[in-house]
Amino acid sequence: MTRGNQREVDRQRALNRHAGKGEKKNGDPLKRNENDAKALAEKIAKKKAAAEAGEGGTGGKKKKGK
């Protein structure tokens, strides 16, 4: 039972399917972690300030009063 070039064709198809997926992250991982942590802290602070100001900021569903 021969398969011909089916394996090679399938390998090429798999490479083509996964060619554009995933992005390579450049730079130092520790600096990326610091930047991500800083951005997250700013986001949390902004959301907390909005909640204290009465804007809600949670994005959840509003309760209907009876």
CHARMM-style PDB file with segment names, atoms N, HN, CA, C and O in Angstrom:
ATOM      1  N   MET     1       0.845  -1.178   0.000  1.00  0.00      PROA
ATOM      2  CA  MET     1       0.000   0.000   0.000  1.00  0.00      PROA
ATOM      3  C   MET     1       0.889   1.240   0.000  1.00  0.00      PROA
ATOM      4  O   MET     1       1.534   1.541   1.005  1.00  0.00      PROA
ATOM      5  N   THR     2       0.927   1.936  -1.082  1.00  0.00      PROA
ATOM      6  HN  THR     2       0.403   1.691  -1.898  1.00  0.00      PROA
ATOM      7  CA  THR     2       1.778   3.118  -1.190  1.00  0.00      PROA
ATOM      8  C   THR     2       0.941   4.375  -1.042  1.00  0.00      PROA
ATOM      9  O   THR     2      -0.243   4.404  -1.377  1.00  0.00      PROA
ATOM     10  N   ARG     3       1.573   5.385  -0.545  1.00  0.00      PROA
ATOM     11  HN  ARG     3       2.535   5.361  -0.273  1.00  0.00      PROA
ATOM     12  CA  ARG     3       0.873   6.645  -0.314  1.00  0.00      PROA
ATOM     13  C   ARG     3       1.307   7.714  -1.301  1.00  0.00      PROA
ATOM     14  O   ARG     3       0.744   8.809  -1.309  1.00  0.00      PROA
ATOM     15  N   GLY     4       2.276   7.426  -2.115  1.00  0.00      PROA
ATOM     16  HN  GLY     4       2.733   6.537  -2.108  1.00  0.00      PROA
ATOM     17  CA  GLY     4       2.732   8.435  -3.067  1.00  0.00      PROA
ATOM     18  C   GLY     4       3.304   9.639  -2.339  1.00  0.00      PROA
ATOM     19  O   GLY     4       4.091   9.493  -1.404  1.00  0.00      PROA
ATOM     20  N   ASN     5       2.909  10.813  -2.766  1.00  0.00      PROA
ATOM     21  HN  ASN     5       2.269  10.931  -3.525  1.00  0.00      PROA
ATOM     22  CA  ASN     5       3.432  12.040  -2.138  1.00  0.00      PROA
ATOM     23  C   ASN     5       2.410  12.638  -1.167  1.00  0.00      PROA
ATOM     24  O   ASN     5       2.489  13.824  -0.847  1.00  0.00      PROA
ATOM     25  N   GLN     6       1.464  11.844  -0.702  1.00  0.00      PROA
ATOM     26  HN  GLN     6       1.400  10.881  -0.962  1.00  0.00      PROA
ATOM     27  CA  GLN     6       0.421  12.353   0.185  1.00  0.00      PROA
ATOM     28  C   GLN     6       1.008  12.942   1.467  1.00  0.00      PROA
ATOM     29  O   GLN     6       0.517  13.958   1.959  1.00  0.00      PROA
ATOM     30  N   ARG     7       2.032  12.327   2.000  1.00  0.00      PROA
ATOM     31  HN  ARG     7       2.430  11.502   1.600  1.00  0.00      PROA
ATOM     32  CA  ARG     7       2.650  12.840   3.228  1.00  0.00      PROA
ATOM     33  C   ARG     7       3.266  14.211   3.003  1.00  0.00      PROA
ATOM     34  O   ARG     7       3.085  15.123   3.810  1.00  0.00      PROA
ATOM     35  N   GLU     8       3.988  14.349   1.914  1.00  0.00      PROA
ATOM     36  HN  GLU     8       4.135  13.609   1.259  1.00  0.00      PROA
ATOM     37  CA  GLU     8       4.625  15.634   1.620  1.00  0.00      PROA
ATOM     38  C   GLU     8       3.578  16.721   1.393  1.00  0.00      PROA
ATOM     39  O   GLU     8       3.727  17.849   1.864  1.00  0.00      PROA
ATOM     40  N   VAL     9       2.516  16.370   0.665  1.00  0.00      PROA
ATOM     41  HN  VAL     9       2.395  15.454   0.282  1.00  0.00      PROA
ATOM     42  CA  VAL     9       1.456  17.339   0.397  1.00  0.00      PROA
ATOM     43  C   VAL     9       0.780  17.743   1.700  1.00  0.00      PROA
ATOM     44  O   VAL     9       0.492  18.921   1.909  1.00  0.00      PROA
ATOM     45  N   ASP    10       0.526  16.782   2.572  1.00  0.00      PROA
ATOM     46  HN  ASP    10       0.760  15.825   2.402  1.00  0.00      PROA
ATOM     47  CA  ASP    10      -0.115  17.079   3.842  1.00  0.00      PROA
ATOM     48  C   ASP    10       0.779  17.940   4.734  1.00  0.00      PROA
ATOM     49  O   ASP    10       0.296  18.848   5.410  1.00  0.00      PROA
ATOM     50  N   ARG    11       2.067  17.656   4.734  1.00  0.00      PROA
ATOM     51  HN  ARG    11       2.460  16.919   4.185  1.00  0.00      PROA
ATOM     52  CA  ARG    11       3.005  18.487   5.520  1.00  0.00      PROA
ATOM     53  C   ARG    11       3.002  19.927   5.017  1.00  0.00      PROA
ATOM     54  O   ARG    11       3.005  20.870   5.809  1.00  0.00      PROA
ATOM     55  N   GLN    12       2.996  20.088   3.696  1.00  0.00      PROA
ATOM     56  HN  GLN    12       2.994  19.323   3.053  1.00  0.00      PROA
ATOM     57  CA  GLN    12       2.984  21.435   3.124  1.00  0.00      PROA
ATOM     58  C   GLN    12       1.682  22.159   3.466  1.00  0.00      PROA
ATOM     59  O   GLN    12       1.699  23.350   3.774  1.00  0.00      PROA
ATOM     60  N   ARG    13       0.565  21.454   3.413  1.00  0.00      PROA
ATOM     61  HN  ARG    13       0.551  20.486   3.163  1.00  0.00      PROA
ATOM     62  CA  ARG    13      -0.717  22.063   3.764  1.00  0.00      PROA
ATOM     63  C   ARG    13      -0.726  22.492   5.225  1.00  0.00      PROA
ATOM     64  O   ARG    13      -1.232  23.563   5.560  1.00  0.00      PROA
ATOM     65  N   ALA    14      -0.167  21.656   6.092  1.00  0.00      PROA
ATOM     66  HN  ALA    14       0.243  20.786   5.820  1.00  0.00      PROA
ATOM     67  CA  ALA    14      -0.115  21.987   7.522  1.00  0.00      PROA
ATOM     68  C   ALA    14       0.749  23.217   7.755  1.00  0.00      PROA
ATOM     69  O   ALA    14       0.389  24.085   8.550  1.00  0.00      PROA
ATOM     70  N   LEU    15       1.881  23.302   7.073  1.00  0.00      PROA
ATOM     71  HN  LEU    15       2.174  22.597   6.426  1.00  0.00      PROA
ATOM     72  CA  LEU    15       2.737  24.486   7.201  1.00  0.00      PROA
ATOM     73  C   LEU    15       2.010  25.736   6.741  1.00  0.00      PROA
ATOM     74  O   LEU    15       2.112  26.786   7.374  1.00  0.00      PROA
ATOM     75  N   ASN    16       1.280  25.628   5.644  1.00  0.00      PROA
ATOM     76  HN  ASN    16       1.198  24.774   5.130  1.00  0.00      PROA
ATOM     77  CA  ASN    16       0.556  26.785   5.126  1.00  0.00      PROA
ATOM     78  C   ASN    16      -0.565  27.208   6.068  1.00  0.00      PROA
ATOM     79  O   ASN    16      -0.820  28.401   6.230  1.00  0.00      PROA
ATOM     80  N   ARG    17      -1.230  26.246   6.687  1.00  0.00      PROA
ATOM     81  HN  ARG    17      -1.022  25.277   6.556  1.00  0.00      PROA
ATOM     82  CA  ARG    17      -2.317  26.575   7.608  1.00  0.00      PROA
ATOM     83  C   ARG    17      -1.809  27.318   8.834  1.00  0.00      PROA
ATOM     84  O   ARG    17      -2.474  28.227   9.330  1.00  0.00      PROA
ATOM     85  N   HSD    18      -0.647  26.939   9.318  1.00  0.00      PROA
ATOM     86  HN  HSD    18      -0.107  26.200   8.915  1.00  0.00      PROA
ATOM     87  CA  HSD    18      -0.127  27.513  10.555  1.00  0.00      PROA
ATOM     88  C   HSD    18       0.920  28.597  10.325  1.00  0.00      PROA
ATOM     89  O   HSD    18       1.567  29.035  11.276  1.00  0.00      PROA
ATOM     90  N   ALA    19       1.097  29.030   9.101  1.00  0.00      PROA
ATOM     91  HN  ALA    19       0.571  28.674   8.328  1.00  0.00      PROA
ATOM     92  CA  ALA    19       2.156  29.986   8.788  1.00  0.00      PROA
ATOM     93  C   ALA    19       1.927  31.343   9.439  1.00  0.00      PROA
ATOM     94  O   ALA    19       2.878  31.928   9.957  1.00  0.00      PROA
ATOM     95  N   GLY    20       0.716  31.862   9.433  1.00  0.00      PROA
ATOM     96  HN  GLY    20      -0.056  31.386   9.012  1.00  0.00      PROA
ATOM     97  CA  GLY    20       0.466  33.202   9.936  1.00  0.00      PROA
ATOM     98  C   GLY    20       0.083  33.265  11.392  1.00  0.00      PROA
ATOM     99  O   GLY    20      -0.139  34.355  11.918  1.00  0.00      PROA
ATOM    100  N   LYS    21      -0.002  32.142  12.056  1.00  0.00      PROA
ATOM    101  HN  LYS    21       0.179  31.256  11.629  1.00  0.00      PROA
ATOM    102  CA  LYS    21      -0.467  32.136  13.441  1.00  0.00      PROA
ATOM    103  C   LYS    21       0.670  32.425  14.408  1.00  0.00      PROA
ATOM    104  O   LYS    21       1.826  32.072  14.172  1.00  0.00      PROA
ATOM    105  N   GLY    22       0.305  33.075  15.495  1.00  0.00      PROA
ATOM    106  HN  GLY    22      -0.634  33.362  15.687  1.00  0.00      PROA
ATOM    107  CA  GLY    22       1.270  33.366  16.548  1.00  0.00      PROA
ATOM    108  C   GLY    22       2.192  34.499  16.168  1.00  0.00      PROA
ATOM    109  O   GLY    22       2.581  34.652  15.010  1.00  0.00      PROA
ATOM    110  N   GLU    23       2.523  35.270  17.140  1.00  0.00      PROA
ATOM    111  HN  GLU    23       2.207  35.146  18.080  1.00  0.00      PROA
ATOM    112  CA  GLU    23       3.448  36.358  16.883  1.00  0.00      PROA
ATOM    113  C   GLU    23       4.669  36.187  17.772  1.00  0.00      PROA
ATOM    114  O   GLU    23       4.570  35.773  18.927  1.00  0.00      PROA
ATOM    115  N   LYS    24       5.781  36.505  17.223  1.00  0.00      PROA
ATOM    116  HN  LYS    24       5.862  36.841  16.285  1.00  0.00      PROA
ATOM    117  CA  LYS    24       7.015  36.429  17.990  1.00  0.00      PROA
ATOM    118  C   LYS    24       7.145  37.712  18.796  1.00  0.00      PROA
ATOM    119  O   LYS    24       7.028  38.813  18.258  1.00  0.00      PROA
ATOM    120  N   LYS    25       7.385  37.558  20.078  1.00  0.00      PROA
ATOM    121  HN  LYS    25       7.480  36.664  20.515  1.00  0.00      PROA
ATOM    122  CA  LYS    25       7.551  38.725  20.932  1.00  0.00      PROA
ATOM    123  C   LYS    25       9.025  39.052  21.007  1.00  0.00      PROA
ATOM    124  O   LYS    25       9.864  38.194  21.283  1.00  0.00      PROA
ATOM    125  N   ASN    26       9.317  40.304  20.755  1.00  0.00      PROA
ATOM    126  HN  ASN    26       8.636  41.001  20.530  1.00  0.00      PROA
ATOM    127  CA  ASN    26      10.704  40.756  20.765  1.00  0.00      PROA
ATOM    128  C   ASN    26      11.026  41.400  22.101  1.00  0.00      PROA
ATOM    129  O   ASN    26      10.128  41.834  22.822  1.00  0.00      PROA
ATOM    130  N   GLY    27      12.278  41.459  22.419  1.00  0.00      PROA
ATOM    131  HN  GLY    27      13.007  41.106  21.833  1.00  0.00      PROA
ATOM    132  CA  GLY    27      12.721  42.145  23.617  1.00  0.00      PROA
ATOM    133  C   GLY    27      12.864  41.230  24.812  1.00  0.00      PROA
ATOM    134  O   GLY    27      12.692  40.014  24.727  1.00  0.00      PROA
ATOM    135  N   ASP    28      13.179  41.849  25.914  1.00  0.00      PROA
ATOM    136  HN  ASP    28      13.319  42.837  25.983  1.00  0.00      PROA
ATOM    137  CA  ASP    28      13.432  41.148  27.166  1.00  0.00      PROA
ATOM    138  C   ASP    28      12.114  40.758  27.834  1.00  0.00      PROA
ATOM    139  O   ASP    28      11.257  41.621  28.029  1.00  0.00      PROA
ATOM    140  N   PRO    29      11.929  39.505  28.186  1.00  0.00      PROA
ATOM    141  CA  PRO    29      10.673  39.082  28.824  1.00  0.00      PROA
ATOM    142  C   PRO    29      10.392  39.808  30.140  1.00  0.00      PROA
ATOM    143  O   PRO    29       9.233  40.065  30.468  1.00  0.00      PROA
ATOM    144  N   LEU    30      11.433  40.136  30.891  1.00  0.00      PROA
ATOM    145  HN  LEU    30      12.374  39.927  30.625  1.00  0.00      PROA
ATOM    146  CA  LEU    30      11.227  40.826  32.165  1.00  0.00      PROA
ATOM    147  C   LEU    30      10.679  42.231  31.944  1.00  0.00      PROA
ATOM    148  O   LEU    30       9.812  42.690  32.687  1.00  0.00      PROA
ATOM    149  N   LYS    31      11.190  42.911  30.919  1.00  0.00      PROA
ATOM    150  HN  LYS    31      11.895  42.538  30.316  1.00  0.00      PROA
ATOM    151  CA  LYS    31      10.683  44.257  30.613  1.00  0.00      PROA
ATOM    152  C   LYS    31       9.245  44.182  30.119  1.00  0.00      PROA
ATOM    153  O   LYS    31       8.427  45.041  30.447  1.00  0.00      PROA
ATOM    154  N   ARG    32       8.936  43.153  29.327  1.00  0.00      PROA
ATOM    155  HN  ARG    32       9.601  42.456  29.060  1.00  0.00      PROA
ATOM    156  CA  ARG    32       7.551  42.990  28.867  1.00  0.00      PROA
ATOM    157  C   ARG    32       6.633  42.763  30.056  1.00  0.00      PROA
ATOM    158  O   ARG    32       5.539  43.325  30.112  1.00  0.00      PROA
ATOM    159  N   ASN    33       7.068  41.944  31.008  1.00  0.00      PROA
ATOM    160  HN  ASN    33       7.956  41.487  30.963  1.00  0.00      PROA
ATOM    161  CA  ASN    33       6.251  41.693  32.198  1.00  0.00      PROA
ATOM    162  C   ASN    33       6.038  42.970  32.997  1.00  0.00      PROA
ATOM    163  O   ASN    33       4.935  43.221  33.483  1.00  0.00      PROA
ATOM    164  N   GLU    34       7.088  43.780  33.136  1.00  0.00      PROA
ATOM    165  HN  GLU    34       7.984  43.576  32.741  1.00  0.00      PROA
ATOM    166  CA  GLU    34       6.962  45.053  33.860  1.00  0.00      PROA
ATOM    167  C   GLU    34       5.976  45.973  33.156  1.00  0.00      PROA
ATOM    168  O   GLU    34       5.122  46.584  33.799  1.00  0.00      PROA
ATOM    169  N   ASN    35       6.092  46.072  31.833  1.00  0.00      PROA
ATOM    170  HN  ASN    35       6.785  45.576  31.311  1.00  0.00      PROA
ATOM    171  CA  ASN    35       5.189  46.934  31.077  1.00  0.00      PROA
ATOM    172  C   ASN    35       3.749  46.436  31.171  1.00  0.00      PROA
ATOM    173  O   ASN    35       2.822  47.235  31.307  1.00  0.00      PROA
ATOM    174  N   ASP    36       3.562  45.130  31.098  1.00  0.00      PROA
ATOM    175  HN  ASP    36       4.314  44.481  30.987  1.00  0.00      PROA
ATOM    176  CA  ASP    36       2.220  44.568  31.212  1.00  0.00      PROA
ATOM    177  C   ASP    36       1.631  44.833  32.597  1.00  0.00      PROA
ATOM    178  O   ASP    36       0.454  45.168  32.729  1.00  0.00      PROA
ATOM    179  N   ALA    37       2.456  44.680  33.617  1.00  0.00      PROA
ATOM    180  HN  ALA    37       3.413  44.408  33.510  1.00  0.00      PROA
ATOM    181  CA  ALA    37       1.992  44.915  34.982  1.00  0.00      PROA
ATOM    182  C   ALA    37       1.617  46.384  35.172  1.00  0.00      PROA
ATOM    183  O   ALA    37       0.616  46.698  35.817  1.00  0.00      PROA
ATOM    184  N   LYS    38       2.423  47.273  34.609  1.00  0.00      PROA
ATOM    185  HN  LYS    38       3.235  47.018  34.085  1.00  0.00      PROA
ATOM    186  CA  LYS    38       2.142  48.699  34.717  1.00  0.00      PROA
ATOM    187  C   LYS    38       0.836  49.047  34.010  1.00  0.00      PROA
ATOM    188  O   LYS    38       0.021  49.801  34.541  1.00  0.00      PROA
ATOM    189  N   ALA    39       0.641  48.502  32.823  1.00  0.00      PROA
ATOM    190  HN  ALA    39       1.304  47.890  32.392  1.00  0.00      PROA
ATOM    191  CA  ALA    39      -0.586  48.768  32.069  1.00  0.00      PROA
ATOM    192  C   ALA    39      -1.799  48.217  32.810  1.00  0.00      PROA
ATOM    193  O   ALA    39      -2.848  48.860  32.843  1.00  0.00      PROA
ATOM    194  N   LEU    40      -1.669  47.043  33.400  1.00  0.00      PROA
ATOM    195  HN  LEU    40      -0.817  46.520  33.373  1.00  0.00      PROA
ATOM    196  CA  LEU    40      -2.774  46.444  34.143  1.00  0.00      PROA
ATOM    197  C   LEU    40      -3.105  47.278  35.384  1.00  0.00      PROA
ATOM    198  O   LEU    40      -4.277  47.477  35.704  1.00  0.00      PROA
ATOM    199  N   ALA    41      -2.081  47.763  36.078  1.00  0.00      PROA
ATOM    200  HN  ALA    41      -1.129  47.602  35.819  1.00  0.00      PROA
ATOM    201  CA  ALA    41      -2.304  48.587  37.265  1.00  0.00      PROA
ATOM    202  C   ALA    41      -3.022  49.882  36.894  1.00  0.00      PROA
ATOM    203  O   ALA    41      -3.907  50.334  37.620  1.00  0.00      PROA
ATOM    204  N   GLU    42      -2.641  50.477  35.765  1.00  0.00      PROA
ATOM    205  HN  GLU    42      -1.922  50.109  35.175  1.00  0.00      PROA
ATOM    206  CA  GLU    42      -3.307  51.702  35.306  1.00  0.00      PROA
ATOM    207  C   GLU    42      -4.765  51.415  34.958  1.00  0.00      PROA
ATOM    208  O   GLU    42      -5.651  52.211  35.270  1.00  0.00      PROA
ATOM    209  N   LYS    43      -5.005  50.297  34.322  1.00  0.00      PROA
ATOM    210  HN  LYS    43      -4.285  49.651  34.068  1.00  0.00      PROA
ATOM    211  CA  LYS    43      -6.367  49.926  33.950  1.00  0.00      PROA
ATOM    212  C   LYS    43      -7.234  49.725  35.183  1.00  0.00      PROA
ATOM    213  O   LYS    43      -8.378  50.176  35.226  1.00  0.00      PROA
ATOM    214  N   ILE    44      -6.682  49.042  36.190  1.00  0.00      PROA
ATOM    215  HN  ILE    44      -5.753  48.675  36.155  1.00  0.00      PROA
ATOM    216  CA  ILE    44      -7.428  48.798  37.425  1.00  0.00      PROA
ATOM    217  C   ILE    44      -7.703  50.111  38.142  1.00  0.00      PROA
ATOM    218  O   ILE    44      -8.806  50.321  38.648  1.00  0.00      PROA
ATOM    219  N   ALA    45      -6.712  50.998  38.192  1.00  0.00      PROA
ATOM    220  HN  ALA    45      -5.816  50.828  37.782  1.00  0.00      PROA
ATOM    221  CA  ALA    45      -6.890  52.285  38.863  1.00  0.00      PROA
ATOM    222  C   ALA    45      -7.960  53.113  38.155  1.00  0.00      PROA
ATOM    223  O   ALA    45      -8.783  53.759  38.804  1.00  0.00      PROA
ATOM    224  N   LYS    46      -7.947  53.091  36.847  1.00  0.00      PROA
ATOM    225  HN  LYS    46      -7.279  52.566  36.320  1.00  0.00      PROA
ATOM    226  CA  LYS    46      -8.935  53.839  36.073  1.00  0.00      PROA
ATOM    227  C   LYS    46     -10.335  53.290  36.319  1.00  0.00      PROA
ATOM    228  O   LYS    46     -11.287  54.057  36.470  1.00  0.00      PROA
ATOM    229  N   LYS    47     -10.464  51.971  36.361  1.00  0.00      PROA
ATOM    230  HN  LYS    47      -9.691  51.348  36.239  1.00  0.00      PROA
ATOM    231  CA  LYS    47     -11.757  51.340  36.597  1.00  0.00      PROA
ATOM    232  C   LYS    47     -12.253  51.635  38.014  1.00  0.00      PROA
ATOM    233  O   LYS    47     -13.444  51.864  38.223  1.00  0.00      PROA
ATOM    234  N   LYS    48     -11.342  51.629  38.978  1.00  0.00      PROA
ATOM    235  HN  LYS    48     -10.374  51.443  38.808  1.00  0.00      PROA
ATOM    236  CA  LYS    48     -11.704  51.920  40.360  1.00  0.00      PROA
ATOM    237  C   LYS    48     -12.144  53.376  40.512  1.00  0.00      PROA
ATOM    238  O   LYS    48     -13.104  53.666  41.226  1.00  0.00      PROA
ATOM    239  N   ALA    49     -11.445  54.282  39.847  1.00  0.00      PROA
ATOM    240  HN  ALA    49     -10.665  54.046  39.267  1.00  0.00      PROA
ATOM    241  CA  ALA    49     -11.810  55.693  39.901  1.00  0.00      PROA
ATOM    242  C   ALA    49     -13.177  55.917  39.268  1.00  0.00      PROA
ATOM    243  O   ALA    49     -13.966  56.721  39.764  1.00  0.00      PROA
ATOM    244  N   ALA    50     -13.461  55.215  38.182  1.00  0.00      PROA
ATOM    245  HN  ALA    50     -12.820  54.562  37.780  1.00  0.00      PROA
ATOM    246  CA  ALA    50     -14.755  55.354  37.527  1.00  0.00      PROA
ATOM    247  C   ALA    50     -15.863  54.820  38.424  1.00  0.00      PROA
ATOM    248  O   ALA    50     -16.954  55.390  38.462  1.00  0.00      PROA
ATOM    249  N   ALA    51     -15.601  53.736  39.147  1.00  0.00      PROA
ATOM    250  HN  ALA    51     -14.715  53.273  39.116  1.00  0.00      PROA
ATOM    251  CA  ALA    51     -16.600  53.163  40.042  1.00  0.00      PROA
ATOM    252  C   ALA    51     -16.875  54.103  41.209  1.00  0.00      PROA
ATOM    253  O   ALA    51     -18.019  54.234  41.646  1.00  0.00      PROA
ATOM    254  N   GLU    52     -15.838  54.754  41.713  1.00  0.00      PROA
ATOM    255  HN  GLU    52     -14.910  54.647  41.359  1.00  0.00      PROA
ATOM    256  CA  GLU    52     -16.010  55.688  42.822  1.00  0.00      PROA
ATOM    257  C   GLU    52     -16.737  56.946  42.391  1.00  0.00      PROA
ATOM    258  O   GLU    52     -17.438  57.571  43.187  1.00  0.00      PROA
ATOM    259  N   ALA    53     -16.572  57.319  41.130  1.00  0.00      PROA
ATOM    260  HN  ALA    53     -16.003  56.812  40.483  1.00  0.00      PROA
ATOM    261  CA  ALA    53     -17.224  58.515  40.618  1.00  0.00      PROA
ATOM    262  C   ALA    53     -18.688  58.245  40.279  1.00  0.00      PROA
ATOM    263  O   ALA    53     -19.433  59.166  39.943  1.00  0.00      PROA
ATOM    264  N   GLY    54     -19.091  56.997  40.368  1.00  0.00      PROA
ATOM    265  HN  GLY    54     -18.487  56.249  40.642  1.00  0.00      PROA
ATOM    266  CA  GLY    54     -20.477  56.658  40.125  1.00  0.00      PROA
ATOM    267  C   GLY    54     -20.777  56.276  38.695  1.00  0.00      PROA
ATOM    268  O   GLY    54     -21.942  56.134  38.325  1.00  0.00      PROA
ATOM    269  N   GLU    55     -19.763  56.109  37.895  1.00  0.00      PROA
ATOM    270  HN  GLU    55     -18.817  56.224  38.195  1.00  0.00      PROA
ATOM    271  CA  GLU    55     -19.966  55.755  36.499  1.00  0.00      PROA
ATOM    272  C   GLU    55     -20.160  54.258  36.329  1.00  0.00      PROA
ATOM    273  O   GLU    55     -20.496  53.805  35.236  1.00  0.00      PROA
ATOM    274  N   GLY    56     -19.962  53.504  37.355  1.00  0.00      PROA
ATOM    275  HN  GLY    56     -19.688  53.873  38.244  1.00  0.00      PROA
ATOM    276  CA  GLY    56     -20.080  52.053  37.238  1.00  0.00      PROA
ATOM    277  C   GLY    56     -18.771  51.479  36.764  1.00  0.00      PROA
ATOM    278  O   GLY    56     -17.929  51.083  37.570  1.00  0.00      PROA
ATOM    279  N   GLY    57     -18.593  51.432  35.466  1.00  0.00      PROA
ATOM    280  HN  GLY    57     -19.277  51.753  34.810  1.00  0.00      PROA
ATOM    281  CA  GLY    57     -17.339  50.972  34.909  1.00  0.00      PROA
ATOM    282  C   GLY    57     -17.167  49.472  34.884  1.00  0.00      PROA
ATOM    283  O   GLY    57     -16.133  48.976  34.436  1.00  0.00      PROA
ATOM    284  N   THR    58     -18.170  48.732  35.362  1.00  0.00      PROA
ATOM    285  HN  THR    58     -19.010  49.135  35.726  1.00  0.00      PROA
ATOM    286  CA  THR    58     -18.016  47.282  35.380  1.00  0.00      PROA
ATOM    287  C   THR    58     -18.454  46.643  34.084  1.00  0.00      PROA
ATOM    288  O   THR    58     -17.967  45.570  33.725  1.00  0.00      PROA
ATOM    289  N   GLY    59     -19.365  47.284  33.375  1.00  0.00      PROA
ATOM    290  HN  GLY    59     -19.761  48.155  33.666  1.00  0.00      PROA
ATOM    291  CA  GLY    59     -19.824  46.726  32.119  1.00  0.00      PROA
ATOM    292  C   GLY    59     -20.823  45.599  32.297  1.00  0.00      PROA
ATOM    293  O   GLY    59     -21.162  44.903  31.341  1.00  0.00      PROA
ATOM    294  N   GLY    60     -21.289  45.422  33.516  1.00  0.00      PROA
ATOM    295  HN  GLY    60     -21.013  45.987  34.293  1.00  0.00      PROA
ATOM    296  CA  GLY    60     -22.243  44.354  33.784  1.00  0.00      PROA
ATOM    297  C   GLY    60     -23.657  44.764  33.412  1.00  0.00      PROA
ATOM    298  O   GLY    60     -23.896  45.881  32.953  1.00  0.00      PROA
ATOM    299  N   LYS    61     -24.586  43.844  33.617  1.00  0.00      PROA
ATOM    300  HN  LYS    61     -24.391  42.937  33.990  1.00  0.00      PROA
ATOM    301  CA  LYS    61     -25.984  44.121  33.316  1.00  0.00      PROA
ATOM    302  C   LYS    61     -26.578  45.030  34.399  1.00  0.00      PROA
ATOM    303  O   LYS    61     -26.216  44.954  35.574  1.00  0.00      PROA
ATOM    304  N   LYS    62     -27.482  45.872  33.970  1.00  0.00      PROA
ATOM    305  HN  LYS    62     -27.776  45.934  33.017  1.00  0.00      PROA
ATOM    306  CA  LYS    62     -28.153  46.764  34.924  1.00  0.00      PROA
ATOM    307  C   LYS    62     -29.371  46.054  35.476  1.00  0.00      PROA
ATOM    308  O   LYS    62     -30.077  45.349  34.755  1.00  0.00      PROA
ATOM    309  N   LYS    63     -29.607  46.247  36.749  1.00  0.00      PROA
ATOM    310  HN  LYS    63     -29.033  46.819  37.334  1.00  0.00      PROA
ATOM    311  CA  LYS    63     -30.767  45.628  37.387  1.00  0.00      PROA
ATOM    312  C   LYS    63     -31.980  46.515  37.158  1.00  0.00      PROA
ATOM    313  O   LYS    63     -31.897  47.741  37.239  1.00  0.00      PROA
ATOM    314  N   LYS    64     -33.084  45.889  36.875  1.00  0.00      PROA
ATOM    315  HN  LYS    64     -33.151  44.894  36.809  1.00  0.00      PROA
ATOM    316  CA  LYS    64     -34.327  46.613  36.674  1.00  0.00      PROA
ATOM    317  C   LYS    64     -35.067  46.690  37.991  1.00  0.00      PROA
ATOM    318  O   LYS    64     -35.205  45.688  38.693  1.00  0.00      PROA
ATOM    319  N   GLY    65     -35.548  47.884  38.329  1.00  0.00      PROA
ATOM    320  HN  GLY    65     -35.436  48.697  37.758  1.00  0.00      PROA
ATOM    321  CA  GLY    65     -36.328  48.063  39.555  1.00  0.00      PROA
ATOM    322  C   GLY    65     -37.782  47.726  39.321  1.00  0.00      PROA
ATOM    323  O   GLY    65     -38.292  47.858  38.208  1.00  0.00      PROA
ATOM    324  N   LYS    66     -38.453  47.285  40.389  1.00  0.00      PROA
ATOM    325  HN  LYS    66     -38.039  47.178  41.293  1.00  0.00      PROA
ATOM    326  CA  LYS    66     -39.882  46.936  40.261  1.00  0.00      PROA
ATOM    327  C   LYS    66     -40.746  48.053  40.748  1.00  0.00      PROA
ATOM    328  OT1 LYS    66     -41.972  47.943  40.719  1.00  0.00      PROA
TER     329      LYS     66
END
